[in-house]
Amino acid sequence: MFTTLITFIIILGILVFVHELGHFWTAKKLGLTPKEFGFGFPPRIFGIQKIKGVQRSLREQSEDIEISADAEGVRESVSVSSVTETQNFSRWRMVTGAAALEREGEEITEAGTIYSLNWLPLGGFVNIGEDEEAGNDPRHFKNQKPWKRVVILSAGVAMNLAVAAVFITWGFMLGLPQTLDEVPAGAHIRERHVQILQVLPGSPAEQAGLQMGDVIASIDGQTFTSEAGVQDYVAGKAGETLTYDIRRGSEEMKIPITLTKLASTGEAGAGIAIAETGIVSLPWYRAIWEGIKATVIMTWFIITAFVALLYKLLAGAGVSADIAGPVGIAVMTGQVARLGFVYLLQFAAMLSINLAIINFLPFPALDGGRVVFVIIEKIRGRAVSEKLETALHNIGFVLLILLVLGVTYRDVLRFWN
């Protein structure tokens, strides 16, 4: 459990940090000065900030030396005056908690971004001032042209898609598990086996505890290298109990399953969808292209799944049981991690794409919702009332939190009951 939690925090942290890095980097390139870029979430441990300004100091100087003589001897008369000296400076200063360390006599004329380390290790954040008064500051986010604001707001999504492509490319170089029906030319294939892609609800396989990703090493001691071989072996054996030798990660188990006649096919079976799979690795120059292509395909599939989900919600069909919140994702992270590192890369890529798509939904408080307000401003010729926009973003944020809590509650009931 502890390893699962740490793995989940690391993956989520990387994906959130990269997302915020996209906003930050783009804002800097377009001439803005983000107020803070933090690793982790507040409260702040410490930070550093580059400042420019003027250092003022007093220097005493002596002048008007007068020498006179009287009966008691020789006297000197010296008048002392103070002179203020100024010197421009540029340096880094430490920021501890909410306070910045100041030096006596400094007048700060320009303060840069605070780069901070924070207590909650869940990715990071960037403050570009999108929820603050802009004033007359020409480098403030709200005073930028609409196209610049759209680019900055969209940069986090773009970074998540780029990271997904990097993860998948890395996976192809190491060797990714995939079905062998469409293998790219020049690929190297190892560890061929028959793998379970889906377990039908209520089937004998589900009752026996089979899971998606399990490898069928043998059935009744007979090994198979293709899905057709498995299907031919179980055909006509409805009502018989077969012993499935299952490999799950590094664990092997023998599971007896009584076959039944499946309504979907009319044939005997355990209620699983299988395919011939293997570890497919590519040379780096092919891996890059295949990684980009796989990211585009995966993104399209996830978008269509979101559209179908929204349609069901609007039609009153409710939320599918396949939707998972933080608890569900953490549990799945642990399950995938046990299968191996390349499986974890694939899973992290999928999470990154999901994070990108969810963030770009046209809903208040999300990046997509903020882009919508910029587009409305462009069409109207003037911005939406700041109070109204802030109120809508706050309402959207509360609704999102309630949704997350609701899905999390269902995850807890599902995984711990």
C-alpha positions in Angstrom: 0.0 0.0 0.0 2.8 2.4 0.9 4.6 1.7 -2.4 1.4 2.2 -4.3 0.8 5.6 -2.6 4.4 6.8 -3.3 4.2 5.7 -6.9 0.9 7.5 -7.4 2.2 10.7 -5.8 5.3 10.6 -8.0 3.4 10.1 -11.2 0.7 12.7 -10.3 3.4 15.1 -9.2 5.3 14.8 -12.5 2.2 15.3 -14.6 0.9 18.3 -12.6 4.4 19.9 -12.4 4.9 19.6 -16.2 1.4 21.1 -16.8 2.2 24.1 -14.6 5.7 24.4 -16.2 3.9 24.8 -19.6 2.0 27.8 -18.3 5.1 29.3 -16.7 7.5 28.8 -19.6 5.1 30.2 -22.1 4.3 33.3 -19.9 8.0 34.0 -19.5 8.6 33.7 -23.2 5.8 36.1 -24.0 7.2 38.8 -21.7 5.2 38.2 -18.5 6.7 37.9 -15.0 4.8 35.2 -13.1 4.6 36.0 -9.4 5.5 32.5 -8.3 6.4 29.1 -9.6 6.3 26.5 -6.9 7.3 22.8 -6.6 4.6 21.3 -4.5 1.6 23.1 -3.0 1.7 25.7 -0.2 2.4 26.3 2.6 5.8 27.5 1.4 9.0 26.1 3.0 11.3 28.6 1.3 11.9 30.3 -2.0 14.4 32.4 -3.9 13.6 35.6 -5.9 15.8 37.8 -8.1 15.4 41.5 -7.3 16.8 44.8 -8.7 16.9 48.1 -6.9 19.0 50.8 -5.3 21.1 50.5 -2.2 21.3 53.7 -0.2 23.9 54.3 2.5 25.1 57.3 4.6 28.8 58.2 4.6 30.3 60.9 6.9 32.8 63.3 5.5 35.0 65.9 7.1 35.6 69.3 5.7 36.4 73.0 6.6 39.5 72.2 8.7 40.4 75.4 10.6 43.5 75.7 12.7 43.8 78.5 15.3 46.1 79.4 18.2 45.3 80.9 21.6 46.8 81.1 25.0 46.1 77.4 25.7 47.6 76.1 22.5 46.6 75.2 19.0 43.0 74.2 18.2 41.6 72.5 15.1 38.0 73.1 14.0 36.5 70.4 11.8 32.9 70.3 10.4 31.4 66.9 9.7 28.6 66.3 7.2 26.7 63.2 5.9 26.4 62.2 2.3 23.9 59.7 0.9 25.5 57.3 -1.6 23.3 55.2 -4.0 24.3 52.1 -5.9 22.2 49.9 -8.2 22.1 46.2 -7.4 20.7 42.9 -8.8 20.7 39.9 -6.6 18.8 36.8 -5.4 17.1 37.0 -2.0 15.6 34.3 0.2 11.9 34.1 0.8 10.9 32.1 3.9 7.3 31.4 4.5 5.4 34.5 3.5 8.2 36.9 4.3 11.1 38.0 2.1 14.4 38.8 3.7 15.2 42.5 3.3 18.4 44.4 3.7 18.6 47.8 5.4 18.7 50.7 3.0 17.4 48.8 0.0 14.8 50.2 -2.3 13.5 47.5 -4.6 12.5 48.6 -8.1 11.9 45.3 -9.7 11.0 41.9 -8.2 11.1 38.7 -10.3 9.4 35.4 -10.0 9.6 33.5 -6.6 10.8 30.0 -7.2 9.5 28.1 -4.2 9.6 24.7 -2.5 6.4 23.8 -0.7 5.2 21.3 1.9 2.6 19.3 -0.1 4.5 17.2 -2.8 1.7 17.1 -5.3 3.2 18.6 -8.5 3.4 22.3 -8.5 1.7 25.6 -9.3 2.2 28.9 -11.1 0.7 32.3 -10.2 0.5 34.4 -13.4 -2.0 36.8 -11.8 -5.1 35.6 -13.7 -7.3 36.1 -10.6 -5.8 39.4 -9.5 -6.3 43.1 -10.3 -4.2 44.1 -13.3 -3.9 47.8 -12.8 -1.6 49.5 -15.4 1.1 46.9 -15.3 1.9 46.2 -19.0 3.4 42.8 -18.0 0.3 41.6 -16.2 -1.6 38.6 -17.6 -4.9 40.5 -18.0 -3.3 43.3 -19.9 -2.0 41.0 -22.6 -3.5 40.5 -26.1 -6.2 37.8 -26.3 -4.0 35.5 -28.4 -1.2 35.6 -25.8 -3.6 34.7 -23.0 -5.0 31.8 -25.0 -1.5 30.5 -25.7 -0.5 30.7 -22.1 -3.7 29.1 -20.8 -3.4 26.3 -23.4 0.3 25.6 -22.8 -0.3 23.3 -19.8 -2.5 21.0 -22.0 0.1 21.0 -24.7 2.8 20.1 -22.3 0.8 17.1 -21.0 0.3 15.8 -24.5 4.0 16.3 -25.2 4.9 14.3 -22.0 2.5 11.5 -23.0 4.3 11.3 -26.4 7.7 11.2 -24.6 6.5 8.4 -22.3 5.2 6.3 -25.1 8.3 7.0 -27.2 10.4 5.9 -24.3 8.2 2.8 -23.9 8.6 1.9 -27.6 12.4 2.1 -27.2 12.4 -0.1 -24.1 9.6 -2.4 -25.5 5.9 -1.9 -25.0 3.3 -4.6 -24.6 0.8 -4.6 -27.4 -1.3 -6.8 -29.6 0.6 -8.3 -32.6 -2.1 -7.8 -35.3 -0.5 -4.5 -36.5 3.2 -4.4 -35.7 5.3 -1.7 -37.3 8.0 -2.7 -39.8 11.4 -3.3 -38.3 10.0 -4.0 -34.8 11.6 -6.5 -32.5 9.1 -8.8 -30.7 9.8 -10.8 -27.6 7.7 -12.6 -24.9 4.8 -13.6 -27.1 1.8 -14.8 -25.2 -2.0 -14.9 -25.0 -3.2 -12.1 -22.8 -6.6 -11.1 -21.4 -7.9 -7.8 -22.7 -11.3 -7.8 -21.0 -13.2 -9.7 -18.4 -17.0 -9.8 -19.0 -19.1 -8.7 -15.9 -20.8 -11.7 -14.2 -18.8 -14.2 -16.2 -17.1 -17.3 -14.8 -13.8 -15.6 -15.4 -14.8 -12.6 -13.2 -16.1 -14.9 -10.5 -12.8 -16.8 -10.5 -10.8 -13.5 -10.1 -9.3 -13.1 -13.6 -8.2 -9.6 -14.4 -7.4 -7.6 -17.5 -3.7 -7.9 -18.3 -3.4 -11.5 -17.0 -1.4 -13.8 -19.2 -2.7 -17.3 -20.0 0.4 -19.4 -19.6 -1.5 -22.7 -20.2 -4.8 -24.4 -19.9 -4.8 -28.0 -18.5 -1.1 -28.0 -19.0 -1.3 -27.1 -22.7 0.4 -23.9 -23.9 -0.9 -21.7 -26.7 0.7 -19.0 -28.8 -2.5 -17.6 -30.4 -6.0 -16.7 -29.4 -7.4 -19.0 -32.1 -5.6 -21.9 -30.3 -7.3 -21.1 -27.0 -10.7 -20.7 -28.6 -10.4 -24.0 -30.4 -9.4 -25.8 -27.2 -12.4 -24.5 -25.1 -15.0 -24.9 -27.9 -17.6 -27.5 -27.0 -16.5 -27.7 -23.4 -19.4 -25.9 -21.8 -20.0 -27.2 -18.3 -16.5 -28.6 -18.0 -14.0 -27.3 -15.5 -10.6 -26.3 -16.9 -7.5 -25.3 -15.0 -6.1 -22.0 -16.2 -2.4 -21.3 -15.4 -2.4 -17.5 -15.0 0.6 -15.3 -14.8 0.1 -11.8 -13.2 3.3 -9.8 -13.1 5.7 -12.0 -11.2 2.9 -14.1 -9.6 1.7 -17.4 -11.1 -1.5 -19.2 -10.1 -3.7 -22.1 -11.1 -7.3 -21.2 -11.3 -10.1 -23.7 -12.0 -12.9 -22.2 -14.2 -16.2 -23.9 -15.2 -17.0 -22.9 -18.7 -20.5 -21.7 -19.7 -22.2 -21.1 -23.0 -21.8 -17.4 -23.8 -24.9 -15.5 -25.0 -22.7 -13.2 -27.1 -21.0 -15.9 -29.1 -23.2 -19.0 -28.6 -20.0 -20.9 -27.8 -18.4 -22.3 -24.6 -16.1 -19.9 -22.9 -14.9 -18.3 -19.6 -16.1 -14.8 -20.5 -12.9 -13.2 -21.5 -11.6 -11.2 -24.6 -8.1 -12.3 -25.5 -5.4 -11.5 -28.0 -1.9 -12.5 -28.9 0.5 -9.9 -27.4 4.2 -9.4 -27.0 6.8 -6.8 -26.0 7.4 -4.7 -29.1 10.5 -2.5 -29.2 11.6 -0.1 -32.0 14.8 1.8 -32.9 14.7 5.3 -31.6 14.0 7.0 -35.0 10.9 4.8 -35.4 9.9 5.0 -31.8 9.6 8.8 -32.0 7.1 8.7 -34.9 5.2 5.8 -33.4 5.1 7.5 -30.1 3.5 10.7 -31.6 1.1 8.6 -33.7 0.0 6.5 -30.7 -0.5 9.7 -28.6 -2.8 11.2 -31.3 -4.8 8.0 -31.6 -5.1 7.6 -27.8 -6.1 11.3 -27.5 -8.9 10.8 -30.0 -10.2 7.7 -28.3 -10.3 9.5 -24.9 -12.1 12.5 -26.4 -14.8 10.4 -28.0 -15.2 8.6 -24.6 -15.6 11.9 -22.9 -18.2 13.0 -25.5 -20.1 9.8 -24.9 -19.9 10.3 -21.2 -21.2 13.8 -21.4 -24.0 12.7 -23.7 -25.1 10.0 -21.1 -25.0 12.6 -18.3 -27.2 15.0 -20.3 -29.5 12.2 -21.2 -29.9 11.3 -17.5 -28.1 7.9 -17.8 -25.8 8.7 -14.9 -22.0 8.3 -14.4 -20.5 5.0 -15.6 -18.9 2.7 -13.0 -15.7 2.9 -15.0 -15.1 6.5 -13.9 -12.4 6.6 -11.2 -11.3 9.4 -8.8 -8.1 9.8 -7.0 -8.5 6.7 -4.9 -9.4 4.6 -7.9 -6.5 5.9 -9.9 -4.1 5.2 -7.0 -5.4 1.6 -6.8 -4.9 1.2 -10.6 -1.4 2.7 -10.3 -0.5 0.0 -7.9 -1.9 -2.7 -10.0 -0.1 -1.5 -13.1 3.2 -1.0 -11.3 3.2 -4.6 -10.3 3.1 -5.5 -14.0 6.4 -3.7 -14.8 7.9 -0.4 -15.6 6.8 -0.2 -19.3 3.2 -0.8 -18.2 3.6 2.1 -15.8 4.9 4.3 -18.6 1.8 3.5 -20.7 -0.5 4.2 -17.7 1.3 7.5 -17.0 0.9 8.5 -20.6 -2.8 7.8 -20.5 -3.2 9.8 -17.3 -1.3 12.7 -18.8 -3.7 12.7 -21.8 -6.7 12.5 -19.5 -5.4 15.4 -17.5 -4.9 17.5 -20.7 -8.4 16.8 -22.0 -10.1 17.4 -18.6 -8.3 20.7 -18.1 -9.4 21.9 -21.6 -13.1 21.3 -21.1 -15.0 24.6 -21.4 -16.0 24.6 -17.7 -15.3 27.5 -15.3 -12.2 27.1 -13.1 -10.5 24.9 -15.8 -8.1 26.2 -18.4 -10.7 25.6 -21.1 -13.2 27.7 -19.2 -10.8 30.6 -18.9 -10.1 30.3 -22.7 -13.8 30.6 -23.3 -13.9 33.9 -21.4 -11.0 35.2 -23.5 -12.9 34.2 -26.7 -16.1 35.9 -25.4 -14.0 39.1 -24.7 -12.6 39.0 -28.3 -16.1 38.6 -29.8 -17.8 41.3 -27.6 -14.9 43.7 -27.8 -14.7 44.0 -24.0 -14.1 41.7 -21.1 -16.8 40.0 -19.0 -17.3 41.7 -15.7 -14.4 40.7 -13.4 -16.8 40.0 -10.5 -19.0 37.8 -12.6 -16.1 35.8 -14.1 -14.5 35.3 -10.6 -17.9 34.2 -9.2 -18.4 31.7 -12.0 -14.8 30.3 -11.6 -15.5 29.9 -7.9 -18.7 28.1 -8.5 -17.1 25.9 -11.0 -14.3 25.1 -8.6 -16.8 24.1 -5.9 -18.7 21.9 -8.3 -15.5 20.2 -9.4 -14.5 19.5 -5.7 -18.0 18.0 -5.0 -17.6 15.8 -8.1 -14.2 14.6 -7.0 -15.5 13.9 -3.5 -18.5 12.0 -4.9 -16.4 9.8 -7.2 -13.9 9.3 -4.4 -16.6 8.1 -2.0 -17.8 5.6 -4.7 -14.2 4.4 -5.2 -13.8 3.8 -1.4 -17.1 1.7 -1.4 -16.0 -0.2 -4.5 -12.4 -1.1 -3.4 -12.9 -1.6 0.3 -16.3 -3.3 0.4 
